[in-house]
Amino acid sequence: MTNLKNELKIPPEDTNLQEEWKIRIHKEGTKGLTIASIKQGTWLTKKLWSEWGWKEVLSKVGITWQKFMEAWSYCSHNFVYWAKGNFSWQSAVNRLIEELEMVIK
């Protein structure tokens, strides 16, 4: 069985983006567009899929872009927690990888 945690490259944390989002969330509250943008996910998923080589690894185990985005939808709230400073980057990305591992089981 494939261990995705060993095969997928994790990009470095963008602390500037995190700080910008933290400020915007504080101003907007929970009904703001910032949280919706984070949950929508293309700010990260496109980069992971294309720039960080996740497409090659995930395609080998049968995960399409659509399945990738479905897995994202189950754990996008972790990236909101990260943006608020309540969750580490590593933990948020690991949760995404765990969701992807569930898809291939």
N, C-alpha and C positions, 0 to 999 in steps of 0.2 A: 504494500500500500504506500502511496505517496505521502510524504510528510511535507506539507506545503510550507510550514514554518522554516524548514531548512532550505527550501528552494526559492521562495519569493524574496526579492530584495525589498527592504523597507526604506523609503526615502527619509531623509532627515526631517526632524520637526521644524515647521515654519513658525517660529515663535513670534515673528512680526505679524503674520496673519492671525495667529491666535490672539494676540493683544488687541489688534484692530477689531476682531469679532467680539472679544470680551467687552470692549467699550461700547460697541453698537448694541449688543444684547442688553447691556445695562440701561442704555438710553431707551431702547424700544420695548423692553419687557418680553414676555413669552409669546406675544402675538405678532412680533415683528418679522420683517422679511429676512433678516439675517439667519434666524433659526431655520426658516424654510429653505434658504439657499444652502445651508450646511447639509440639511437632510436630503436635498435633491442630489447632491453628491458629485456632480461632474467636475467640480473644482479639484477633486482628488482622484476619482475613478478613471478619468481620461488619462491622467498622468501615470497612474499605476498600470493601466492596460497597455499604453503605448510606450511611454518613456522609460518605465522601470521594468519592462519585459514580462509583466504578469501574463500577457496574452499568450505567449509561447508556452509557459508553464501550465496555465490553466486549460488551454486548448488541448494539450496532451492528455488531460484527465477528463475531457468532455465538457468543460465549463465554457459556455458561450458568453458573449457580452451580456445577453439578456439574463442568463443565470447569475452572472456576476452582479448585475444591478439588482436582481432579486435578493441576493445575499446581502448586498449593501443596505437594502431597505429594512432588513431585520436588525441591523446594528448601527444605523446612522445616528441614533440617539447618543451613542458613545462618543461620537465626534462633537456633538453639541456639548456634552459634559467636558470634553477636552477643551473646547473653545472657551468654556466658562472657567477653566482652570481646576476642574474637579476630577479629572481623569488624566492619566499620563498618555502621551502619544503612543508609546509602545503598547500599552494596554488596549487602547482603541484599535490600533492596527491588528493586534493579536486577536481581538474579538472578531474582526472582519475575516481574518484567516480561519478562525474556528468555524464561522458560518460557511465559508467555502468548503471546508473539510466535511461538513455535514451534507453538502450538496453531492459530494462524490461517494458517500457511503451507501 
